[in-house]
């Protein structure tokens, strides 16, 4: 594991998304999963919270290791949904972002 991560308070995330409607969420299968800040469980929880606010989650994925070169390839494979997003939330460490 490279980094210990801590999830931002949801209220802070909500404030940043005030004028955004279409959201794509990316999690990390390594550090963020081990810290319970951005693995599949947390990504799906974030999706539910955002949808409860009336936001549209246009897609999501959990990259096995967000800080490697395969992230770009994964995003290209889901480009149609990524391009529909007003904003991308990355639930990973600084290297994954």
For each residue, the residues with C-beta under 8 A, 3 or more apart:
1: 4 30 31 34
2: 30 31 67 93 95
3: 31 93 94 95
4: 1 31 35
5: 31 32 35 37 38 92 93
6: 35 37
7: 37 38 42 91
8: 12 13
9: 12 13
10: 13 14 49
11: 14 15
12: 8 9 15 16
13: 8 9 10 16 17 46 89
14: 10 11 17 18 53
15: 11 12 18
16: 12 13 20
17: 13 14 20 23 50 53 55 87
18: 14 15
19:
20: 16 17 23 55 86 87
21: 55 56 86
22: 55 56 58 84 85 86 87
23: 17 20 50 55 56 57 58 85 86 87 88 89
24: 57 58 59 60 81 82 84 85 87 88 89
25: 43 46 47 50 57 59 60 61 88 89 91
26: 43 60 61 62 63 66 71 75 88 89 90 91 92 96
27: 32 33 38 39 40 42 43 60 61 62 63 66 91 92
28: 31 32 33 38 39 62 63 65 66 67 91 92 93 96
29: 32 33 39 40 62 63 64 65 66
30: 1 2 33 34 64 65 66 67
31: 1 2 3 4 5 28 34 35 92 93 96
32: 5 27 28 29 35 37 38 39 42 66 91 92 93 96
33: 27 28 29 30 36 38 39 40 62
34: 1 30 31 39
35: 4 5 6 31 32 38
36: 33 39 41 42
37: 5 6 7 32 42 91
38: 5 7 27 28 32 33 35 42 43 62 90 91 92 96
39: 27 28 29 32 33 34 36 42 43 62
40: 27 29 33 43 44 62
41: 36 44 45
42: 7 27 32 36 37 38 39 45 46 91
43: 25 26 27 38 39 40 46 47 60 62 91
44: 40 41 47 48 60
45: 41 42 48 49
46: 13 25 42 43 49 50 89 91
47: 25 43 44 50 51 57 60
48: 44 45 51 52
49: 10 45 46 52 53
50: 17 23 25 46 47 53 55 57
51: 47 48 54 55 56 57
52: 48 49
53: 14 17 49 50
54: 51
55: 17 20 21 22 23 50 51
56: 21 22 23 51
57: 23 24 25 47 50 51 60
58: 22 23 24 81 82 84 85
59: 24 25 78 81 82 84 85
60: 24 25 26 27 43 44 47 57
61: 25 26 27 74 78
62: 26 27 28 29 33 38 39 40 43
63: 26 27 28 29 66 70 71 74 92 96
64: 29 30 70
65: 28 29 30 68 70
66: 26 27 28 29 30 32 63 71 90 92 93 95 96 97
67: 2 28 30 71 92 93 95 96
68: 65 71
69: 72 73
70: 63 64 65 73 74
71: 26 63 66 67 68 74 75 96
72: 69 75 76
73: 69 70 76 77
74: 61 63 70 71 77 78
75: 26 71 72 78 79 82
76: 72 73 79
77: 73 74
78: 59 61 74 75 81 82
79: 75 76 82 83
80: 83 84
81: 24 58 59 78 84 85
82: 24 58 59 75 78 79 85 88
83: 79 80
84: 22 24 58 59 80 81
85: 22 23 24 58 59 81 82 88
86: 20 21 22 23
87: 17 20 22 23 24
88: 23 24 25 26 82 85
89: 13 23 24 25 26 46
90: 26 38 66 96 97
91: 7 25 26 27 28 32 37 38 42 43 46
92: 5 26 27 28 31 32 38 63 66 67 95 96 97
93: 2 3 5 28 31 32 66 67 96 97
94: 3 97
95: 2 3 66 67 92
96: 26 28 31 32 38 63 66 67 71 90 92 93
97: 66 90 92 93 94
